[in-house]
């Protein structure tokens, strides 16, 4: 009986496993938006507003807004990859997640007395706030926070219709819009002031529709029988005639979106629904998509996921299986690696999913006092003003302050914090990194990836320091030699930022030519670090310290005059030094305090950096000993080879700081006690 029972159980287990295996083989991975996917909004009075989703020219699926007899029109993605669709005559905005699931309505107030204002376009600023342009009714642009709560309404001057199609400039305050007239109009959102039109000479098309601002400040406009490329002063640079795009049908060019490659754009025919990808430089048609719309339907908008905007760029990368899987996301301006505004992020991590994981990296661009010419709230100038608290992502100064990174609180309540590095058109960049496909053994879609994760970031320019300084207690500018990586933990919203880097900037960097990360971009000025979560992070610089720097550093261990200095291979390696006050021989016990910092680095015999490690349960920052009057730290001997008497086992120790001009350099070896006692480790 026992054998029979065991046999039955065994057979049952086999059947269950076979069933599970068969079931698993039929599971279809969820559809997830990818960079380059094209979304086309369509609708009509006898159909529902819909969005067609294309990849590589093929239709993947159609998203239904659930609004009958309506026109789907303008679209935008938020930083998390959710899609927002304006439903023109339904007075509604519908939101979909990254898998295409309809989540419901977003925002409110799109009608007056039951009559739709016809919301037609939508965009997001760098702080995650949404702006909706309305063609009719009040003609207002409505502003909402990331949850859809109403924040403000703006009433720019209109031309032949309303605030139909809108885009936001790099300063995050200048709204460009078309009102179905012959001008690209502008409005200052920060001062609620009408500005001059971009173009003084009217456009030649009947109606100006969708428009996009490029990274060089020029503007592309869908202008009925043509697309017009205006320079930053409003002069016509190039014209793409509809009759050249499609000679037989003379399409009405209505929609417009930029391609992630930075060298092409997409436009679409209002009536026939055909969509084209066009090379900006040559005007050549690169791709054609026929949407197959029927009589009574119209094309309402085109959007490409990963479209470069003045507020963000999105790049998707794939990390394959492996303990040190690595990939680089390049954020290019005008598709040019050497452009000063181009930058890149390299990610390395342990991927245990055999199929690898897809990762979405969004670079969000935020104004600084250099890019905007102003200081204050929502300008990343190194100050969280007047006890302000972060209500969205716009003011990184206050996000840093909320995380405890405050160098000084000024008498008026302003808090001095690390200054976000302004390396993209003088704007601050913060990154959001999420997975884009389901990796069940690691992470659910859209959530943090549990590390460890190592990042390297490079940018092409070492910009001038800010002058004059917005911080009255500090000298002008900030200290570019102490760039730091801050990580905001997505699962810890009350402690917005966590400081997870131990080695900061490599002290071997040459500020003139950059650091040793050539795999990112030519001429990089770069840094690296380790974070415990895979989510939001920003590169920031310490403000320039007040006067009173130390002018001399004297090492105690390694001993002066002993080179190379011997360390015992089995013991923690002591590094100790004395800091003296300016112009004296007096030790300064308070020199190494915020915002000052000291870095320690080690190099092999060829000058290649070796990341330092710390012994278990030992401090990872320099500590002052009041009895010996020295600053000290212990390093682990683990990364270094035992000396064999050859030059390649001689290492270099460097101590760098903003407190002294040049790093202190010492040579050392790792030896056994026997080697030291027998003088075989000089």
N, C-alpha and C positions, 0 to 999 in steps of 0.2 A: 504493500500500500504506500509506503514511504517513497519507493522508487517511482511509483505511478504518479504520486503527487508532485515529485520533483520534475518528472518529465512534462506534466501538464503545465507547471509553472514556467519551465524553460520554453516550451512552445508558445505560451502566452507572451512571454517576454520578447521572443523573436517577432511575433506578430505585431506587438505594440511598437517595437523599434522599427519594423518595416513600415508600419503605418506612419510613424513620425517622420521617417526618412522620406516617404512618398509625399507627405504633406509639406515638408520643408522644401522639397524640390519644386513645388508648385508656387511657393511664395514669390511674389513679384516685389522687388525692391521699390520703395516709395519714390514717386517722381519728385525730384528736387530741382529747384531752379539753379542754373549754371551760368557763368559768365558767357555772354554772347547770345543767350536765348532771346528771341524776338517775340514781343507781345503786341497784338493788333486788336484794338477795340472796334467793335462793330455794333450796329443796332438799327432799329427802324420802328415806325409806328405800328407795325403789325408783327413785331418780333421782340424777343427779350434782348436787353443789352448783354453782350457777351464779349469775351476776350479769347482770341485764338493764340495758342502757345506753340511757337515753332522752335526747333533746334536743327541747325545745319540745313535750313530750308524745308524741313519736313514738319508737318503738323503733329504735335504730340497729343494735345487735348484741347478742349474748349471749356473755359470757365464761365459759369452762368451767374450773373449778378442777382438773379431772382426778381428782377424788375421788369414787368411785362410792358410791351409797347414803348420801349425806351431806347435811347442812344447811349452806349458806353463811349466815353470820350478820353480825357486826359488821364494819365497814369503816373505813378511814382512808387519807388521802393524806399522803405525805411532802412535804417542801418542793420536791422535783423533779417532783411530779405523778404519782409511781408509786402505784398502788392496792394496798392490803393487805387481804386478806379472811380472816377467821377461818372455819375449816371445823369446825363444832361437834363432831361425833362422830368426826372423823378425826384429832383431836389435831394439827392443823396450821394454819399460816397461809400463804396463797399470795399471791405478789406478781406484779402485772402492771405493765408500763410504761405510759407515757401514751398509747400507741397501742393498748392492750388486749392486747399480747402477753404470754403467761404466762412469767414468769421463773423460777419455782420456789418452794421453801419458804423461809420466814423464821423464824429463831429455833428454839428447841428446848425440850424438857422439859415438853411439854404432856400427858404421861401418866405414870402410875405403874403399874409391873408390867403394861404393855400395856393398861391401862384408861385411856381418855381422861379428862382433867380438863375436857373440853368448853370450850375457849377460845371466848369469845363476843363480846368487844369488844376494840378496840384503839384507841390514840391515840398521838400524837407530842407531845413537849414542844418547847420552843423551841430546844433543842440538838440536835434530831433523834433523840433516844432514843425508843424505842417501849415502851409499857406494854400488857400483854395481861391482861384480866380473865377469870377462869375460873369457870364456874358450878358445877363439881363437883370431886370428887377432893380435892386439897389446898386448893382455893378461893383459892389465892394469886394475887397480881398479879405478873407477871414483867416485868422490865425488861431491855431489850436496847439495844445501841448501834445506830447506823444501818446497820451491816453484819450485824446479827443475832446478834452475840456477847452471851452472857448476862452481865448486870452485877449483878443483885440480885433477890431475891424478897421480897415483903411479905405479911404475913398479917393483914389487917384483920379485925375482928369481923364475922361474917355474921349474917343474919337467917333467912329461910326457905330460902335456898339458898347461893350463893357470891358472888363479886365479879363478878356477871354483866355489869353495864353501868357503865362508868367515864367520868369526865370530869375535867379538870385545871383548877384555878383559876388566876387571873392570877399569883399568887405563885409558880407553878410547883412548889409543894410540897404543896398541899392537894388530896387526891384526893376527889372526890365519887363515890359509887357507890350502886347499888340492888342489893338482894339478894333480889328477888322477895318483899319484905315490904311494910311500910306506912310506911317511913321512907327519907329520903335520908340516907345515912350519910357520914361524913367521916373521913379518915385523913391524918396528917402524914407524908409520905414522907421529909422531911429528918431527922426525929427518930425515925422508926419508932414513932409514937405514935398511939393511937386518940383521935379527937376526938369532941365531942358531935354528935348527929344535927342536921341542919339544921332539921327540923320536930319540935317536941315533941308536937304533936297528930297522931295517925296519919292517913295518907291513907285515903280512903274506898274506893278501888278494891281489888280482890282481890290484885293483884300489881303492884308498881312495877317497870317495865322500863327502857327506854332513857331517858336524860336528857341535857340540855344546859344549860350555864351561859351566860347572856347577859352582854353587856358591863357591864350595870348591877349584876351580882352576883345577879340573880334566876335561877331555875331552872325549866325546863320538864321535866315528867316524863310519860312514857306510862304510864298507870295502869289498864290493862285496859279499863275501860268509860268512860274519860275521859282527857284530857290536863289536867294541873294546872300552873298557873303560880304558883310560890312566890316571894315576895320574898326579899331577901338575909338576912332573919331567920327564914325558914321559914313565914311566914304565907301563906295562900292569897289570891292576888290575883285569879285568874280561873280558871274551869273550862270546858273544851270537852268536852261530853258526846258519847259515841259515838252515842247515840240521836239527837242533833241532826245529827251528821255523816252518818249513814246510818240513817234510822229503821227501815227494813224488816229489816235483817240484824243489827243490834246488834253491830257489829264489835268484836273484841278488839284494842285499840290497843296495839301492841307496839314498833314502831320509832319513831325520832324523829331529825330532823336540822334544822338551821337553814338558811334560805335566805340567799344572799349579799346580798339586799336589806336585811337587818337588820330587817325588819318582819313576816316570816312564817316559818312552820315547816312541815315535812313530817312526816306520821305515816302508819303503815300497819297494815292488818288482818292479824293473824297467820294467820288461817284462809283468808279469801277472797283475800288478796294485793292488795287495792285500796290505792292510795296517794293521799293528799290533801295539797294545799298549802293552808294555813289562815292567814288574816290574824291576827296576834297581838292587835291592838287590838279588832277587831270580831268575830272568830270566823268570818268569812265564808269559805266554801270558794272558793278561787281557781282551783285546777286539780285534776282527777281523772285518775288513770292506772289502767287495769285491766291487771294483769299476765298474766291468763289462766292462772294456775296451775291444776293438775289435782288430782284427788283423791289424797291421800297427800302432797301438797306443802304447804309452809308458807312464809310470808314471814319471813325471818330478820333483815333490817335494811334501812335506807334511808340513803343518804348523798348530799349535793349537793356537787359540786365547787365550791370557793370558799366553802364554809361558814365563816362567821366563828367563830373560837374564841378562847379566852383566850391562845392561843399564836401565832396567825397569821391573816392574811386574804389571800386571793388574788384578784387582779383581772386579767382579760385585756383587752388593748387591741389595736387594729389600726393599724399604721403604713402609710399608703398610699405609693404611688410618689412620689418627690420628693427633692430635695437637702436640704430642711429639713423633712422629714415630722415631725409632732409629734402627741402625744396625751397625755392626762392620765388617770391612774388615781386615783380618789378612794376612800379607805378610810374609810368613814363609820361612825360609832357611832350606833345607833338611827336610821339613815337621815337624820341631821341634820348639815348642813354646819357649823353653829355649835357643835356639841357639842365640848367641850374636848379630847376624845380623838380626834376626827376629824383626818385628815391626808391628804395627796395627794402624788403624784409625777408630774412632767411630764417626758416623754422626747422629745428631738428628735434626729434623726439622718438620715443620707443613705441612702435606700432605693432601690436600683437594680433590684429585682425589680418588673416591671410590675404584678404582682398585689399588691404590698405584702407585709408580713409580719405575722403574729400574734405578740404578745409577752405572756408571762405574768409578772406582777409579784407576788411574795409578800412581804408585810410580816411579819416574825417578831418577836414581842414577848418581851423578856427582862427579868427582874426587875432593878431597881436598889435601892440602899439606901433610896430614898424609898418605892418601892412595897412593898418587903418588910419594911422596918424593921430589917433586919439587914445586915451586911457579911460578906465572906468569899468563898470559892470559888463560882464560878458566879453571883455577884451582881456586877453591873456597877457597881462603886463607884469606878472609876478606879485600881484596884490589882490587879496580877497577884501573887497571894500566894505567898511563899516559894519562888520558883523553879518554880512549877507550870507545866506545859506543856499546851498545848491538845490535848485528845483528841477534842473535838467542838466544836460551834458555841456551846455554852452560855456559856462564859466569854470574852466579847469582849475583856475586859481582857488576857487572855493571848494572844489572837489579835493584838491590837495590839502587844503586847510582842514577839511572834515576828516581826513585821514591822519591828522596829527603832524603834518609836515610844515610846521610854522617856525620860521627862523626868528621872527621878532613880531610882537604886537605893538603897533605905533600908538601914540597918545590918542588919536582920533578913532581908535578901534580897528583900523586897517591891519590886516595880517600879511606879513611878507612871507612868501612861499617860493619854492623852486620855480624857475622861469621855464615854461615850455619852450623847447628848442625851435626857433622859427626857420625851418629849412625848406618849405615849399612856398615859393612866392612870398616869402617873409611871413607865412602863416604857421601857426602851431599845427602839428599833426598828432592825433591820437588814433590808435588802432583798436578795432574790435575783431576778434578771431573766434569763429565758431565752426563746428562741423557741419557739413552739408549732406552727408549721407549717414544712414543708420549703421552704427558699429556697435552691435548689442553688447559685446563683451567689453566695451570701453565707455561709450557715451551715447545718450539719446540725442536725436537731432535738435540742434539749436541750443544746447546746454554747454557748460564748461567742459573742456577736455581735461581730465586729471593727469597731470604731468608725471615726472618732471619734463619741462619744455625749455629748450635753450633757444634764445633768439639773438640774431645779429641784425642790426639795422644800419644802412648807409645812406648818406646824402652827399650831394655834390658840392655844396657851398659852405664856406665858413663866413657867415654874414657879419656885417659890421655890428658892433655893440650898440645897444639903444642909447641915444643921447638926445636930450638930457634924461637922467634917470627919473623914473616915476616914483622912486623910493627916496624920500628926503634924507633918511639916515644912512643911505648907501651911496657909494660912488657910482657913476654911470655904468650901465651895462650889466653883464652877468659873466660868470666865470666859465668859459667854454671848456676848460680843462677838466671839469668835474661833472660831465654829463652823467646822468643817472637814469636808470630804468625803473619806473614805478608801475606797479600792477594793481589794477582795481579788480577785486575779487567779485565775480558775479553773484556768489552765494552769500555775500556779506555786505549788503547795501548800506549798513550803518557805518561801516569803516571803509569808505569808498576806495582808498588806496592802501596798499600794503607795500612796504619797502623790502624787496627780496634779493637785491643785488649785493654781493660782497666785494667785488673787485672793480666796480664802476668802470671808468675809462682806463684803457691800457696806457700806462705811463710811457710806453715806447712810441706813442702817436706823435707824428710831426704835424703840427697845426697848419703848416703851409701846404703839405702834399697829402695829408690824411693818414689813416691808419691801415694796418695790414689786413684788409679784407677785400682783396681785389676781385673776389668772385661776385661781389654785389654790383658795384658801379665804379667806373673809372674815377679816380680822384676822391674817393670817399673820405669822409670824416665820420668814423664809426665807433660803435661800442658794443658790448655784449653783456648778457646777464642770465640769471637763472630765476625763473618764477615758479611758483608752486601751482598756479592755475593757468588755464589757457583761455584768456578772455580779453579784457581791455588793458592797454598799457600805453604809456606816453614817455617820451624822452624829455627830461627836464634838466636845467642847469641851476647850480647854486648861484644866488645873487653875489655880486662882488662883495667880499667882506669889508667891514669898516676898517679904518686905519689902525695900525698897531700889529702888523705882521711880525712874526719871528724872522730874524735875518740869518740865523745860523742853526744848523742841526748837527749834533755830534753823536755818532753811534757809540754805544757802550758794548753791545754784542751785536754783530761780530766786533772783535777787538780791533781798535785802530792799529794800523801797521802790520796786521797779520793777514796775509793774502796768499793763497786762498785760505779762508778760515775753516777749521775742521768742525763739523757737527757729528755727534754720535748717532749712528744709523738707527738705533733702537729707541731714541729719546725724542721728545718734542723739541723743536728747534726754536730757541729764544731769539727774538729780535727786539732790541732795546735801544732807545736813543733819547737824547736830551734836547729840548728846545729852549733857546735862550732869548730873552727879550731884546728888542732892537737896540743895538749900540751898547750892550752890556754883556757881562759874563754871568748874569743872574738867570736861573732856571725859571720858566714861566709855566706854572701848573695849570693855568686857565687858557693857554694858547689854543689847545685842541678842543674847541667847543663850537657849536653851530654858529655860523654856517661853514666853518673851516672843516676840512677833512684830510685824512692821510690815507694813501693807497700803498699797498705792498704788492710787488710782482716779482716773478722769477723767470729767468730765460735760460735756455740750454746753451751749449757752446757755439751754436750757429746763430743765436739771437732770436730763436723762436720762443714765444711765450709759453710757459708751463703754468696752467691754472693752479693757484695755491690751494691747499687743503688745510683744514684745521683738525687738531686732535679732538677726539670725542670728549664732550663735556668741558672743553676749554673755551674761553671767550673768543669771539670772532671779530672784535674791534679792539683798537688800542686802548689800553688802560693806564692811568697815571698812578705810579707808586710814590706816595708822599715821603716815605723813608729814604728811598734811593733817589728820588727826584728824577725819575725816568718814565717815559712812555714805553709800554712793552706789549708784545703779543707773541703767541706760540704758533708755529707752523708744524704741520705734519711732515715727516720725512718720506712719506709713501711715494710721492711722484718722482723721486730722484734715485738714480742708480748708485750703488756702492762704488767708491773710488777704486779704480784698478791701475792708477798711476798714469793714465793717458789723459790728454787734454779734453777729450769729449766727456769726461766725468767732472769737469769744473763748471759750476753754475754761477749765474749772476743774480744777485739780489738787488732790487731797486725799491727805494722808498721815495714816493712822490707826494707832493702836497701843494695846495695853493699858498701855503705859508712860506715856501721858499722857492726860489726861481728854477732850480734844476733838480732832478731826482738825485738822491744819494745812491751811489753804486758800489757794491761790495761783491767780491768773489768768495765762493764757499765750495767745500767738498763734503761728501758724506762718507764717514769712515767708521770702522769698528773700534772698540776700545783698545784692542790689541794693536791695531795700526797706529793709533795715536800714541800709545805708551812706547812703542818701538820706533817712533819718529818716522814712520813710513807714510804718513799723511801730512806732508808739510803744508 
